[in-house]
């Protein structure tokens, strides 16, 4: 459904194999949902114990990013080769907004 909407908006050009695009989109949607769930739990715990969220070290952040890229790396390479995304200039704010997420 999301991919069809993106095709209708002209953001996504259907290629021969949309499976990779679908898996990548699902990965990011799942990651976003997990992030929201974790934030909700942290908020509930913070109100219960009035504590602060533990900050990750640089090494922990690097390891987390490495795990994310390992999980989706091959699909991203396939997408880069097919180049199915065509973002008009008016959609650059969307890309900037999503790139700012710290999952």
N, C-alpha and C positions, 0 to 999 in steps of 0.2 A: 504494500500500500504506500509506504514512504517512497519507495523507488519509483512507483508510477507517478506520484505527485511531482517528484523531482524531474522526471522526463517531461511531464506536461509544462513545468515551469521553464524548461529549456536548460536546466542546470546539469542534467545527466543525459548523455547520449547513449542509447542502448547499443551495446556491443554484442558480439557473438556469445560470449560467456558472461552472463550477469551473476553467476554463482559467487564469484570472488567479491563482487561489489556487495551482494546481499550478505555474505558472511562478514565482510568488513563493517557494513552498516550495523549488523546485529551485534558485533563485538563492541562497537562504540555505544550503542544503546544500552547493552548490558552493563558496560563499565559505568555509564552515567547513572543507571539505576542503582548499581552497587554503591556508588559514591553518595547518592541521595540517602540510601538506607543507612550507610555508615554515619553520615552527618546527623540523621535523625536520632540514631542511637547515642551519639556523642552529646547531642543537645539534651536528650532525656537524662543522661548520666550527669551532665554538668548541672542541670537544675536540681537533681537529687543530692549531689554531693558538693556543689559549688566549686568544682575543680577546674583546672585548665587543661586544654588539649596538649598532649605531648608532641613537641615538634620533632620532625624527623631530622636525622643528621644528613650531611651531604652524601655519605656512603649509602644510607638507607634510601634516600631519594633516587640516587643513581641505580641502585639495585632494583627498585620498584619500576623505574623507567625501562631498564634492561629487560625485565620480565614481561612488561607490556609489549615491547617491540618484538621479543622472541615469540610471543603468542600470536602476533599478527603480521610479522615481517614479510613472509612469502606472499601473502595476499596483497600487502601494500606494494610490493615490487611488481606483481602482476597488474595491479591497477595503474601503476606508473607507466607500464608498457602500453596498455590499452588506451590510456588517457580518455576515460569516458566522461570526465567532468568538464563542463564548459561554463564557468562562472562569468556572467556578465558583470560589467563594472559596478552595477548597482548592488550586487551581492557580495562585494568584498567585505562589507561589515560583518556578514555571517561568518566568513572564514576567520576573520580577526576575533570574533566573539568566541568561536569554538576553540581556537588555538590558545585562548587565555584560560581555558579550564585546566585546573590542576588536579588531575585524577589520581 
